[in-house]
Amino acid sequence: MVAMPKVVRAKVASVSKLNINVRFDNNLDIEGMSAQIVAENGQVLEPVHAWMPTKEQAEELNILLNTLVILRGYRRVGGLMYIGARRNEYSAEICDAAETFPCIIHENMSFAEAKMFVFDHSDQRPLSGAEVIRCVFQLFAEGKSEADVATELYPLLYRAFMTDGQLKEVEKIQNYGERMNFVKKALHNRLYKWLQRAVNYGPWIRDQVQLFQKYLDGLLATGEVVYFKAHIGAMEELAKARKLDEETVATGADGVAYIPGWKPVLDVQVTDDGIVVDGGGVAFNACLEELITTLKTGKPKKKEAKKEGPSAKSLETMVASYRSPLTQQVLQLAAGQKVDMNSLLANDSESYRWKNVKDTIKATCEQLPDGNLRTLLTLIVSGTVDQVKEAIAKCL
């Protein structure tokens, strides 16, 4: 037989400073909750759930021993604290009653389990979309996979992000495994194409996704700024740009080919003249600037007119006209064909090495005392194969 949870009277003063609540402050409505408590003569009727960490856990979390971490009922406890901080505004009877609350204390629990208890929200007021995203981001930060997140948070996710038709469909599925598979497929776009990409793209992009959802929820706080509409479509555009950065070959100042690559975006400074990005890549940052400009002006950033060049078909035809593997690969790449990047880089390095060898021979060849050797080196640089063979024979 499973023991029923025991409800005790806990003191507001015993509540820990550690806050693992996922609601945003401007969605708590603490003042409204305090009014409800006052209407009940300072009483909280529904029990609060709290976690009592062990000595080792308290030390690790840097909180006082024997204090309670609120898991469910943070608004109720916040309302009691609101009253306690304004004792001169309420009667002594209400203030005395508001010093304690009914509480179910959980003791044998890890910090991860405590957070999952918080995520499994069953309050009368559901979490906002941005608060659900906050839960998702925390799990992704812990290394959880898309499938793990969908399984652990599906009650929150499907209420926040699934369509009415999907909600009706999932309620008809009785088998748990089949229900989970349906939910995972239905939420794939939200979890992978939107939220997991946001996490992968760095903290600035991740925060913009959350701020954009807060804006949609009507919870954007003073001082918070949405710089671009960070929806799924925007993440798709950024994904294409990132792929370009990770595959496009560029040539450095030293003439050596390299792949510029991409890095997570740590910060972005937005000015009237453009943006300065800490991270990202050339194509990624250009795409991001266009998204930001579109939100600011309603129009995408004006692009410079592109000069007409050879078509992909003409480039493909030109490949057979060249003997150099490097030239052939560059033309294939320009035509949009798939090219072995390692082979391309190797051929480019060899081409650059041979250029330096020829320059060295030209600069020093005349200093050699042996006439046959001078002739051989000169022909290696600019002669035919037959001429080089003849020159070698004279040196033997």
C-alpha positions in Angstrom: 0.0 0.0 0.0 1.3 3.4 -1.0 1.5 5.8 2.0 -0.5 9.0 1.6 1.6 12.1 1.7 1.6 13.8 5.1 0.5 17.4 5.3 2.2 19.5 8.0 2.2 23.2 9.0 5.4 24.8 7.7 6.6 28.3 8.6 7.1 30.9 5.9 10.4 31.8 7.6 11.7 28.2 6.9 11.4 28.7 3.1 14.8 28.6 1.4 16.2 31.5 -0.7 16.7 29.0 -3.6 14.1 29.6 -6.2 13.7 26.9 -8.9 10.3 28.2 -10.0 10.0 28.5 -13.8 7.4 31.3 -13.9 8.6 34.7 -14.9 8.1 37.3 -12.2 5.6 39.3 -14.2 3.4 36.2 -14.6 3.2 35.4 -10.9 0.6 38.0 -9.9 1.8 37.8 -6.2 -0.4 40.8 -5.3 -3.5 39.1 -6.7 -2.6 35.9 -4.8 -2.2 37.8 -1.6 -5.7 39.3 -2.0 -7.1 35.7 -2.3 -5.3 34.8 0.9 -6.6 37.8 2.7 -10.1 36.8 1.6 -9.5 33.5 3.3 -8.4 35.2 6.6 -4.7 34.7 5.9 -5.1 31.0 5.1 -3.7 29.0 2.2 -6.1 26.2 1.6 -4.3 24.0 -0.9 -1.1 22.3 0.4 2.2 23.5 -1.0 4.8 20.9 -2.1 8.4 21.5 -0.9 11.7 19.7 -0.9 13.9 19.3 2.2 17.5 18.8 0.9 20.0 16.7 2.8 23.0 18.3 4.6 25.2 17.4 1.6 22.7 18.8 -0.9 22.2 22.0 1.1 26.0 22.5 1.2 26.2 21.9 -2.5 23.3 24.3 -3.3 24.7 26.9 -0.8 21.5 27.1 1.2 20.7 26.8 4.9 20.1 23.4 6.4 16.5 22.4 7.2 15.0 25.0 4.9 12.3 24.2 2.3 12.7 24.6 -1.4 9.3 25.3 -2.9 8.4 22.8 -5.7 4.7 23.7 -6.3 2.8 26.6 -4.8 5.4 29.3 -5.3 2.6 31.9 -5.9 0.9 30.9 -2.6 4.0 31.2 -0.6 4.8 34.5 -2.4 1.4 35.8 -1.4 2.1 34.9 2.2 5.5 36.7 2.0 3.8 39.7 0.5 1.5 40.0 3.5 4.3 39.4 6.0 6.3 42.3 4.5 3.3 44.6 4.9 2.0 43.8 8.4 0.9 47.4 9.0 -1.6 47.0 6.2 -3.4 44.0 7.5 -5.0 42.9 10.8 -2.9 41.0 13.3 -5.2 37.9 12.9 -4.4 37.8 9.1 -0.7 38.4 9.6 -0.4 35.7 12.3 -2.3 33.2 10.1 -0.1 34.0 7.1 3.1 33.0 9.0 2.4 29.2 8.2 1.0 27.2 5.4 -0.1 23.5 4.8 2.9 21.7 3.2 3.8 18.3 1.8 7.5 17.8 2.4 9.6 15.6 0.0 12.9 14.4 1.4 14.4 11.6 -0.6 14.8 13.5 -3.8 17.7 14.6 -6.1 18.0 18.1 -7.4 17.2 16.8 -10.9 14.1 15.1 -9.6 13.1 18.3 -7.7 13.3 20.3 -11.0 11.2 17.7 -12.8 8.6 18.0 -10.1 8.5 21.8 -10.8 8.2 21.2 -14.5 5.3 18.8 -14.0 3.1 21.8 -13.3 -0.5 21.1 -12.2 -1.4 24.5 -10.8 -4.8 26.1 -11.7 -2.8 28.6 -13.8 -1.0 26.8 -16.6 2.5 27.9 -17.6 2.9 30.4 -20.5 4.5 29.3 -23.7 7.7 31.2 -22.8 7.8 29.4 -19.4 7.5 26.0 -21.1 10.4 27.0 -23.3 12.3 27.9 -20.2 11.8 24.3 -19.0 12.9 22.9 -22.4 16.0 25.0 -22.4 17.0 23.7 -18.9 16.7 20.1 -20.0 18.6 20.7 -23.2 21.3 22.4 -21.1 21.5 19.1 -19.1 22.2 17.2 -22.3 18.8 15.7 -22.7 17.8 14.6 -26.2 14.8 15.8 -28.2 13.1 12.5 -27.5 13.8 12.8 -23.7 12.4 16.3 -23.6 9.3 15.3 -25.5 8.7 12.4 -23.1 9.4 14.2 -19.9 7.5 17.5 -20.7 4.8 16.3 -23.1 1.9 17.4 -20.9 3.3 20.9 -20.9 4.4 20.9 -24.5 1.3 19.6 -26.1 -0.9 22.1 -24.2 1.4 25.0 -25.2 2.4 24.1 -28.8 0.1 21.5 -30.3 -2.8 22.4 -32.5 -6.4 21.8 -31.4 -6.7 18.9 -33.9 -3.5 17.3 -32.5 -4.8 17.7 -28.9 -8.0 15.9 -29.8 -6.1 13.2 -31.6 -3.7 12.5 -28.7 -6.5 12.3 -26.2 -8.0 9.3 -28.2 -4.8 7.3 -28.0 -4.9 5.0 -25.0 -1.6 3.1 -25.4 1.2 5.1 -23.7 3.9 4.1 -26.2 1.7 5.0 -29.1 0.8 8.3 -27.5 4.5 9.2 -26.9 5.3 8.4 -30.5 2.5 10.7 -31.7 3.6 13.5 -29.4 7.3 13.2 -30.5 6.4 13.4 -34.1 3.9 16.3 -33.6 6.4 18.3 -31.6 9.5 17.6 -33.8 9.3 21.0 -35.5 9.0 22.8 -32.2 11.7 20.9 -30.4 14.3 20.4 -33.1 13.8 22.9 -35.8 13.1 25.7 -33.3 14.2 25.2 -29.7 17.2 22.8 -30.0 18.6 24.9 -32.9 18.2 28.0 -30.7 20.3 26.4 -28.0 22.9 25.2 -30.5 23.2 28.7 -32.0 24.4 30.2 -28.8 23.0 32.1 -25.7 22.0 35.3 -27.6 19.9 33.4 -30.1 18.4 31.2 -27.4 17.4 34.3 -25.3 15.9 36.0 -28.3 13.6 32.9 -28.9 12.4 33.1 -25.3 11.9 36.9 -25.5 10.0 36.5 -28.7 7.7 34.0 -27.1 7.3 36.3 -24.0 6.2 39.0 -26.4 3.6 36.7 -27.9 2.4 35.7 -24.4 2.2 39.4 -23.4 4.8 38.9 -20.7 7.7 41.0 -22.1 9.2 43.0 -19.1 10.4 46.6 -19.1 13.9 46.7 -20.6 13.6 43.4 -22.5 14.1 43.8 -26.3 13.0 41.5 -29.1 15.5 42.2 -32.0 14.0 39.7 -34.5 11.0 37.4 -34.9 12.7 34.3 -33.6 10.1 31.8 -34.9 10.7 28.4 -36.6 11.0 30.1 -40.0 13.9 32.3 -38.8 15.7 29.3 -37.3 15.3 27.6 -40.7 16.9 30.6 -42.5 19.8 30.7 -40.0 20.3 26.9 -40.4 20.8 27.3 -44.1 23.2 30.2 -43.5 25.2 28.2 -41.0 25.5 25.3 -43.5 27.0 27.7 -46.0 29.6 29.0 -43.4 30.6 25.4 -42.6 31.0 24.3 -46.3 32.1 27.3 -48.3 35.8 27.6 -49.2 37.5 31.0 -48.9 41.0 32.2 -49.7 43.1 33.9 -47.0 45.5 36.8 -47.4 48.3 34.2 -47.8 46.6 32.6 -50.7 45.7 29.4 -48.8 42.2 28.1 -49.1 40.3 27.5 -45.9 36.7 27.1 -44.5 35.7 30.1 -42.4 33.4 28.0 -40.3 30.9 29.0 -37.7 30.8 29.6 -33.9 27.9 29.9 -31.4 26.6 33.5 -31.0 27.6 34.8 -27.6 26.4 38.4 -28.0 25.1 40.9 -30.6 25.4 44.7 -30.5 22.6 46.3 -32.6 23.2 49.8 -33.8 21.7 52.1 -36.4 24.7 51.2 -38.7 24.3 47.5 -38.4 25.2 44.7 -36.0 28.4 43.5 -34.4 28.3 39.8 -33.7 30.5 37.9 -31.2 30.5 34.5 -33.0 28.4 33.2 -35.9 29.8 33.2 -39.4 29.8 35.4 -42.6 26.6 34.0 -44.1 24.9 33.4 -40.7 25.6 37.0 -39.5 24.3 38.5 -42.8 21.1 36.4 -42.4 20.7 37.6 -38.8 21.2 41.2 -39.8 18.5 40.9 -42.4 16.1 39.4 -39.8 16.9 42.2 -37.4 16.5 44.9 -40.1 13.2 43.4 -41.3 11.7 43.8 -37.8 13.1 47.4 -37.4 11.9 48.6 -40.8 9.4 46.1 -42.1 11.7 45.5 -45.1 14.7 43.2 -45.5 18.1 44.9 -45.8 18.6 46.1 -49.4 21.0 43.8 -51.2 23.6 44.9 -53.7 22.9 44.0 -57.2 24.7 40.9 -58.3 26.8 40.9 -61.4 25.8 38.5 -64.0 28.1 35.5 -64.2 28.2 32.2 -66.1 25.3 29.8 -65.5 25.7 26.5 -63.7 25.3 24.7 -67.0 28.1 26.6 -68.7 30.4 26.0 -65.7 29.7 22.3 -65.9 30.7 22.4 -69.6 33.9 24.3 -68.8 35.1 21.5 -66.4 36.2 19.2 -69.2 38.2 22.0 -70.8 40.7 22.2 -67.9 43.4 19.6 -67.0 44.1 20.9 -63.5 42.2 19.0 -60.8 42.0 22.1 -58.7 40.4 24.2 -61.5 38.0 21.4 -62.3 36.9 21.2 -58.6 36.5 24.9 -58.2 34.3 25.0 -61.3 32.2 22.1 -60.0 31.8 23.8 -56.7 30.7 27.1 -58.4 28.2 25.0 -60.5 26.6 23.7 -57.3 28.0 20.2 -57.6 29.2 18.1 -54.7 33.0 18.2 -54.2 35.3 16.3 -51.9 36.4 19.2 -49.7 39.5 17.4 -48.4 40.7 16.7 -51.9 40.0 20.4 -52.9 42.1 21.7 -50.0 44.9 19.2 -50.8 45.0 20.3 -54.4 44.9 24.0 -53.4 47.8 23.5 -51.0 49.8 21.7 -53.7 49.1 24.5 -56.2 50.3 27.1 -53.7 53.4 25.1 -52.8 54.3 24.7 -56.5 53.9 28.5 -57.0 56.4 29.2 -54.2 58.8 26.6 -55.7 58.7 28.3 -59.1 59.2 31.8 -57.6 62.2 30.5 -55.6 63.8 28.9 -58.8 63.3 32.1 -60.8 64.8 34.2 -58.1 67.9 32.1 -57.5 68.5 30.0 -60.7 71.0 32.5 -62.3 73.3 32.2 -59.2 74.0 28.5 -59.9 77.5 27.9 -61.5 76.4 24.8 -63.4 74.9 25.8 -66.8 73.2 22.5 -67.4 71.5 22.7 -63.9 70.4 26.3 -64.6 68.9 25.1 -67.9 67.1 22.2 -66.2 65.6 24.4 -63.5 64.5 27.0 -66.0 62.8 24.3 -68.1 61.1 22.8 -65.0 59.5 26.2 -64.5 58.4 26.9 -68.1 59.4 24.2 -70.5 57.7 21.2 -72.0 58.0 17.6 -70.7 60.3 16.7 -73.6 62.5 19.7 -73.0 62.8 18.7 -69.3 63.7 15.1 -70.2 66.4 16.3 -72.6 67.9 18.7 -69.9 67.9 15.9 -67.3 69.9 13.7 -69.7 72.6 16.4 -70.1 72.9 16.6 -66.3 73.5 12.8 -65.9 
